[in-house]
Amino acid sequence: MATLYEINEAILNCVEVEEGTIVNIETGEVIDIAALDALNMQRDEKIRNIALWYKDLLSDAEQIKAEEQALNQRRKRAENKALQLKNYLANVLDGQKVKESKFAISWRKSQSVNILDERKLPKSFLVEQAPKVDKAGIRKALKDGATVPGAELIDSVNIQIK
């Protein structure tokens, strides 16, 4: 793994598997959190190395996300181009069948429903949606002094590593 910062190997070789346990990447050995605490380095060095590792992992995640978005855009372009070509063939062939060794074009009938005016539909054809909670609205109301049954504001302190 290429790291953005110089991070101590002993820290890099530990990954949290589940709360309270860590595993050595190279050996697969499962250790408890006490093992990380017992590493022979100063507290400040441990904190520095873990904070830098955290930033490095966030950087990796950001790069992966950017690549996912680029691949998603490429996929959508390919799908759109394929749809354009399919529509072109449909217009050119106008119901004619074509069969060769590497492809076959045929036609089948299908039906679909087109909704002209959703407001005129009988209620029996409408699907209920699960309600979603507007946490931003609740937060604003609570901050403005309103009482919202079933909700409360909780103050917390969150660590930020930059």
C-alpha positions, -999 to +999 in steps of 0.1 A: +000+000+000+015+033-010+010+058+018+006+095+017+025+099+049+054+081+066+035+057+089+052+033+113+051-003+099+038-017+133+008+006+130+002-003+093+002-040+101-028-037+123-064-035+111-095-035+132-116-066+124-144-060+150-147-039+180-119-048+205-098-070+181-072-062+155-055-085+130-020-083+116-023-079+078+008-099+070+003-129+093-035-128+098-029-131+135-058-118+156-047-096+185-066-075+211-065-037+214-041-041+242-015-052+217-018-019+198-014-001+231+017-023+239+036-013+208+070+000+217+066+036+208+058+068+225+021+078+229+026+109+207+042+088+180+013+063+181-013+091+179+006+107+150+009+074+131-028+065+136-040+100+126-018+099+095-030+064+086-066+076+090-060+105+066-043+081+042-073+057+043-097+087+036-075+097+007-077+061-007-115+061-003-118+094-020-098+082-050-119+050-052-151+070-051-138+093-079-130+062-100-164+047-093-180+079-105-159+079-137-167+042-143-204+049-137-203+077-163-186+054-188-212+027-182-241+052-187-225+065-219-221+029-232-257+021-223-270+053-240-250+045-271-263+010-272-299+022-268-294+047-297-280+019-319-309-004-310-334+024-318-316+030-351-319-007-360-356-007-350-363+022-373-343+008-402-357-027-400-393-017-393-403-052-381-381-072-405-363-102-390-325-107-396-305-137-387-268-143-391-242-166-375-232-140-349-265-123-342-302-125-347-328-097-347-364-106-341-395-089-327-420-098-300-452-081-289-455-066-254-478-043-235-471-015-211-493+009-191-491+047-198-504+069-170-521+099-185-532+116-153-521+101-119-547+122-100-576+105-118-565+070-108-586+051-082-569+050-048-568+012-050-540+015-076-519+039-056-490+024-036-484+037-001-448+050+006-431+046+039-427+080+055-392+094+058-380+114+088-369+150+081-340+152+106-329+186+094-364+200+100-366+183+134-332+197+143-342+232+133-375+230+152-357+218+184-331+245+181-359+271+178-373+258+211-401+237+198-410+204+214-410+174+190-424+142+206-401+113+200-370+134+192-343+151+211-312+171+204-280+155+216-247+174+220-216+154+212-180+160+205-167+145+173-131+140+165-118+157+133-085+147+117-072+169+090 
